[in-house]
């Protein structure tokens, strides 16, 4: 068989490929949209799920909002308000910066974006498989509302391999816990089929968020810690030997407001408990690290 000639991919195909990397499951959609809300200086973020996000995901915030023209740009690949030159890439202080999330999500769903910068007038755009279907004026307080329906309807193989509704909801809830811990100044609310599953006040009270995440019984076992050197400041909470988990998933590492997964740090926390917890048991720990953003390289693949 002769080799096909090299040609440039269509925008539709490129977006579907990008979606395969960025949007793996409903929790991926929630993560990308909530991070956009945080970067938009929202003080309140609400996520409403229908059928654990498999049927519909709605993210509502009271952030800066977008003008009518900005919504059009936001849906384009690599369109972003968060970096503008090469130097910015080495001092990133936002959660998002690649400009891949919205076009990737839109390419595998029906997505409606409604936004207002004033609260007096809003505008919406409706997309299906990345194509604009309609647009017009709407009513919305200052901020943005993004509704994602029928996720993966045009990529049935991915839809088929999603986990159970319980597993998908568990993934979203776990992400939501960590978002609340990393941004305690923001009020977060998560509902599923109209039932509130998780809610924080945005009052910067880490202990209350830990209690909301892991149960009020954890509070009495919490030990506060802090320290610093010339490069890093650390603080946080960890449990004593009376409260533990059977895996390391309750060890949360947050660097400059970004939840990270670093096995060296996670194992370091767990190893510190070797003499006080039985084998296979691990603490509930929230570790905050602050450092100069130029010392952190976040420009790696989202899966790393």
C-alpha positions in Angstrom: 0.0 0.0 0.0 1.4 3.4 -1.0 2.1 5.9 1.7 -0.3 8.9 1.9 1.0 12.3 1.3 1.7 14.5 4.3 -1.1 17.0 4.9 -2.3 19.3 7.6 -5.0 17.9 9.9 -8.4 19.5 9.9 -9.3 21.6 12.9 -12.0 19.0 13.9 -9.5 16.1 13.8 -6.8 18.1 15.7 -9.3 19.0 18.4 -10.5 15.4 18.8 -6.9 14.3 19.2 -6.3 17.0 21.8 -9.4 16.0 23.6 -8.1 12.5 23.9 -5.2 13.9 26.0 -7.1 16.5 28.0 -10.6 15.1 28.5 -10.4 11.5 29.7 -13.6 11.4 31.8 -16.2 13.7 33.5 -13.7 14.5 36.3 -11.4 15.9 33.6 -14.1 18.3 32.4 -14.8 19.4 36.0 -11.1 19.9 36.7 -10.5 22.1 33.6 -13.6 24.2 34.0 -13.1 24.7 37.8 -9.5 25.7 37.2 -10.7 28.3 34.7 -13.0 29.7 37.3 -10.2 29.9 39.9 -8.0 31.7 37.4 -10.9 34.1 36.6 -10.7 35.3 40.3 -14.0 33.7 41.3 -14.8 33.6 45.0 -17.7 31.2 44.5 -17.7 28.1 42.3 -20.6 25.7 42.0 -20.6 22.4 40.0 -24.0 20.8 39.3 -23.9 17.2 38.0 -26.7 15.2 36.4 -26.1 11.4 36.7 -22.6 11.9 38.1 -21.7 14.1 35.2 -22.4 11.5 32.5 -25.5 13.3 31.4 -24.6 16.9 32.2 -22.0 19.0 34.0 -22.6 22.7 34.8 -19.9 25.0 36.3 -21.0 28.4 37.5 -18.7 31.0 38.9 -18.7 34.7 39.9 -15.4 35.5 38.3 -14.3 38.2 35.9 -16.6 36.9 33.1 -15.9 37.2 29.3 -17.0 39.7 26.7 -19.0 38.4 23.7 -15.8 38.5 21.5 -13.7 36.8 24.1 -16.0 33.8 24.2 -15.3 33.3 20.5 -11.6 33.4 21.1 -11.8 31.1 24.2 -13.1 28.3 22.1 -10.1 28.4 19.7 -7.1 26.1 20.2 -4.3 27.6 22.2 -6.2 30.8 22.9 -5.4 32.0 26.5 -5.4 35.1 28.6 -2.8 33.6 31.0 0.5 33.8 29.1 1.6 36.0 26.3 5.3 35.4 25.7 8.1 32.8 26.3 9.2 34.4 29.6 5.7 33.9 31.1 6.1 30.2 30.6 8.8 30.1 33.3 6.9 32.0 36.0 3.3 30.6 35.7 1.1 31.5 38.6 -2.2 30.4 37.1 -3.6 26.8 37.0 -4.3 26.8 33.3 -2.2 28.3 30.5 -2.2 26.0 27.4 -5.6 27.1 26.0 -6.6 23.5 25.2 -9.4 22.8 27.6 -12.5 24.6 26.1 -11.9 23.5 22.5 -11.1 19.9 23.6 -14.3 19.7 25.7 -16.4 21.3 23.0 -15.2 18.8 20.4 -16.6 15.8 22.3 -19.8 17.3 23.7 -22.6 19.8 23.4 -21.3 22.9 25.3 -23.0 26.2 26.1 -20.9 29.1 27.4 -22.8 32.0 29.0 -20.8 34.9 30.4 -21.1 38.4 31.8 -18.5 41.0 32.8 -21.0 43.3 34.5 -24.1 41.3 35.6 -26.3 43.6 33.5 -26.0 41.7 30.2 -24.8 38.3 29.3 -24.1 36.5 26.0 -24.1 32.9 25.2 -22.6 30.6 22.5 -23.8 27.0 21.9 -21.4 24.5 20.4 -21.8 20.9 19.3 -18.7 18.8 18.3 -16.8 22.1 18.3 -19.1 23.8 15.8 -21.1 26.9 16.7 -24.8 26.2 16.6 -26.3 29.4 17.9 -25.6 32.5 20.0 -27.5 35.3 21.6 -28.2 37.5 24.7 -28.9 35.9 28.0 -29.3 36.8 31.7 -26.6 35.9 34.2 -24.9 37.6 37.2 -21.3 38.6 36.7 -19.3 35.5 36.0 -19.5 32.5 33.7 -21.6 29.4 33.4 -20.5 26.5 31.2 -22.9 23.6 30.5 -21.5 20.4 29.1 -24.0 17.7 27.9 -23.7 14.3 26.3 -20.0 14.0 26.9 -18.2 11.7 24.4 -21.4 11.2 22.3 -19.3 11.3 19.1 -16.5 9.1 20.5 -18.4 6.0 21.6 -15.3 4.0 22.4 -14.3 6.3 25.1 -17.9 6.5 26.5 -17.9 2.7 26.6 -14.8 2.5 28.8 -15.8 5.0 31.4 -16.2 3.6 34.9 -19.4 3.1 36.8 -21.4 6.2 37.8 -20.1 5.7 41.4 -16.5 5.6 40.2 -17.0 8.7 38.1 -18.6 10.6 40.9 -15.8 9.5 43.3 -13.2 10.9 40.9 -15.0 14.2 40.7 -15.5 14.4 44.5 -11.8 13.6 45.2 -10.8 16.4 42.8 -13.3 18.8 44.5 -11.8 18.0 48.0 -8.3 18.9 46.8 -9.5 22.1 45.0 -11.1 23.3 48.2 -8.0 22.5 50.2 -5.7 24.3 47.7 -8.0 27.4 47.6 -9.6 27.7 51.0 -10.5 31.3 50.2 -13.1 30.1 47.6 -16.5 28.8 48.4 -17.0 25.5 46.6 -20.3 23.6 46.1 -20.9 20.3 44.5 -24.3 18.8 43.8 -25.4 15.6 42.0 -29.0 15.3 40.8 -29.9 18.3 43.0 -28.4 16.8 46.2 -25.5 18.7 47.8 -22.5 16.5 48.3 -19.8 19.0 49.3 -19.8 22.6 50.4 -17.3 25.0 51.8 -17.6 28.6 53.0 -14.5 30.1 51.5 -13.4 31.4 54.9 -9.8 30.1 54.7 -10.4 27.6 57.5 -8.4 24.5 56.5 -9.5 22.5 59.4 -13.2 22.9 58.4 -12.4 21.8 54.9 -10.5 18.7 56.1 -13.5 18.0 58.3 -15.9 18.4 55.3 -13.6 16.1 53.3 -12.8 13.4 55.7 -15.3 13.7 58.6 -15.5 15.7 61.8 -13.9 12.9 63.8 -10.5 13.7 62.1 -10.3 17.2 63.7 -9.2 16.0 67.1 -6.3 14.1 65.6 -4.9 16.9 63.5 -1.4 18.2 64.2 -0.4 21.6 62.7 3.1 22.1 61.4 5.2 24.8 59.6 8.8 25.5 58.6 10.9 27.4 56.1 14.4 27.8 54.7 15.8 30.2 52.1 13.8 28.7 49.2 10.7 27.1 50.6 8.0 27.7 53.2 5.9 24.8 54.3 2.8 24.5 56.5 -0.2 22.2 56.9 -1.9 19.6 59.0 -1.3 15.8 59.5 -3.1 13.2 61.7 -1.6 11.4 64.7 -1.4 7.7 65.0 -5.1 7.3 65.9 -6.4 8.3 62.4 -5.1 6.8 59.2 -6.1 5.4 55.8 -5.2 2.2 54.0 -3.7 4.0 51.0 -1.8 7.3 50.3 -4.7 9.1 48.5 -5.3 11.3 51.6 -1.8 12.8 51.4 -2.3 16.1 49.5 0.6 18.1 48.3 -0.1 21.7 47.2 2.7 23.9 45.7 1.9 27.6 45.2 -1.9 26.8 45.1 -1.5 23.9 42.6 -2.3 20.3 43.7 0.5 18.1 42.5 1.3 14.4 42.6 4.9 13.9 43.5 5.8 10.4 44.6 9.0 11.4 46.4 7.1 13.8 48.6 4.2 11.5 49.2 6.5 8.6 50.2 8.5 11.0 52.4 5.4 11.8 54.4 4.3 8.2 54.6 7.8 7.0 55.6 7.8 9.5 58.5 5.1 7.3 60.0 6.8 4.0 59.7 7.5 3.7 63.4 4.0 4.8 64.6 1.6 3.3 62.1 1.3 -0.4 61.1 2.4 -1.4 57.7 0.0 -0.4 55.0 -1.5 2.5 57.0 -1.0 6.1 56.0 -1.8 9.5 57.5 -4.3 12.2 56.3 -1.9 15.0 55.4 -2.3 18.4 53.7 1.1 19.9 52.9 1.4 23.4 51.5 4.6 24.5 49.9 5.3 28.0 48.8 8.3 29.0 46.6 9.4 31.3 43.8 7.3 30.3 40.7 10.5 30.3 38.6 11.7 27.3 40.6 8.7 25.2 39.4 8.3 23.9 35.9 4.6 23.2 35.3 5.1 23.0 31.5 4.8 19.2 31.4 2.0 17.1 29.9 -1.2 17.3 32.0 -1.0 13.6 32.8 2.4 14.0 34.5 
